[in-house]
Amino acid sequence: MFKFRDGLLLIATLSSILTGILLPEYGAPFQPYPIYCLMAVLFFSLLPIRLAAILSSAKSSAFYLGYCLFIKLILLPLLAFVSFRHMFPKYATAALLLSGISSGVSAPFFAGLVEANISLVFGMVVISSILVPFTLPTLAHICAGKYMEISLFAMSRLLGLVVFCPLILAEILKRLAPGFSAKLSKSQYGISLVAFMIINLGVFSRYAALLREEPSTVLISLGVSSILAVAYFVAGMLFSLGRPLPDHLSSIISFGLINNVFVLVLSSEFFSPLEATVAAMYTIPFFGLVVPLGLYENWAKRRGAP
């Protein structure tokens, strides 16, 4: 069943995207803050659960976690590149980058909207963020002939800031003030919603000129990103066959809710505006995935999935 909060999330994110594109002067003041908003989203997503529970669950699912990482960082990008190379060669590199990038920092928030295995999602976010500076440049060189000199120090610093700082702060707060932490976690949805709007305003106002110059390219890029989102959704279901429903949902979330903002950064430095446009337009199916995700969860429950 389509939930009110899902509709509110879609309306808020789509309206902020349109505002950033059509009225970039209103989004420009928010351009420095997307990273801090991602940190806030992760912080509030971690408040309801303890780190020990996350680590214990991740340890017990270590083999499956490694299996999902291989699919996410190696198999999916290769399949996407080969498929697009034959069907839409102009967009093959964009498909490779989006498919091979790490799971998004906001993925645990979406895991909390459904009954997903949040420990698995968080493990995918952390470990894929650590591995992607090694895997993605290698795939880009092999498949697209592109050299990407990504600073490991810079990536480690970004990882520490965006992932580990919210994790440590959330754990400290839960230990020192568990009552306040529980009350604060009740504000998770509202604060995360505002954070997503700020992210969209900041990102899309920065690229507004690029997106408005070639509307036909934008529409095609939206179609390409939507095809990829559907492929990630299907891959999440197929590659987790036989697993409990929470693992199904976690696989879909980890594969589909990706760090497309980082692809924007990479594209501006190493690739063409086309890859940046596809990465920017993936934001729409990124948030749109919440609808089929909820429908799939309800369908699976009616069929008696464990």
C-alpha positions, 0 to 999 in steps of 0.5 A: 500500500502506498503510504502518506509519508512515501507520497510526501517524500516524493512531492518534497524531493521532486519540488526541490529538484524543480526549484533547483533547476528552474530557480537556481538563485533560490538553491544557490545558498544551499550548495555548500551543505549537501555533505552535511545533510547526508551526515544528518540523514545517516546520524538520525538513521543510526539512532534507533539501533546500537552499533553492537547490534549492527556489527553482530548482524553484519558478522553473522551475514559476512558471506552474504555481505561479500556476495552482495559487494561483488555483485554491486561493485564488479558484476553489475557495472560490467553487465551495465556497460556491456548492455549499454555498449550494444544498445545505447553506446553513448551512455555506456560509460554513465551506466558503468559509473552509476552501477559501480559507485558505492551504496548511498549514505542515505540508504539506511534511512530508506531501509528504516522505511521498510522492514529491511536488514539495516545492518546489511545496508549499513555494511554495504555503505561502509565497505563499498565506500572503502573499496570503490576508489580501487574498483571503479577506476580499474573498471573505468580503465578496462572498459572505457579507457579512462584513467581516474587518479582518485586520491585515497587520502581524500576519499578516506577523509570524505568517508570519515567525515560522512560515515564514521562521524555520524556513527560515532556521534550517534553511538556516544549520544545513545550511551550518554543520553539514551532517553534524549536519543530515543526522543530525538530519533522520533524526528528522523523522518521530518529532519531527513525530509528537509535534508533531502530537499536541501541536498536537491536544491544545492546540487541541482542549482549548481548544474541548472545551466547545464540541465536547461541548455539541452532539454532533450538530453535531460529527458534521454538521461532521465530515461537511461537513469530510470532503466538503470534503477529498474535493473538494480531493483530486479537485480536486488530481487534475483540475486537474493533469491532464497533469502528472507524478505529483509535481505531482499529489501536490503539488496534492492536498497543497496543496489539502487540507492547509490552515491550518484552525487559522487558520480557528479563530482567524478564526471566533472573532473574525468568525464563529459557533461553527459555522464554528469547529466545522467548522474544528476537525473538519477536523483529522480528514480533514486527517490522514486524507488520508495514506491515499488519498494513498499509495493514489493514488501507488501506483495511479499508479505501477502505471499507469506515471505519469511 
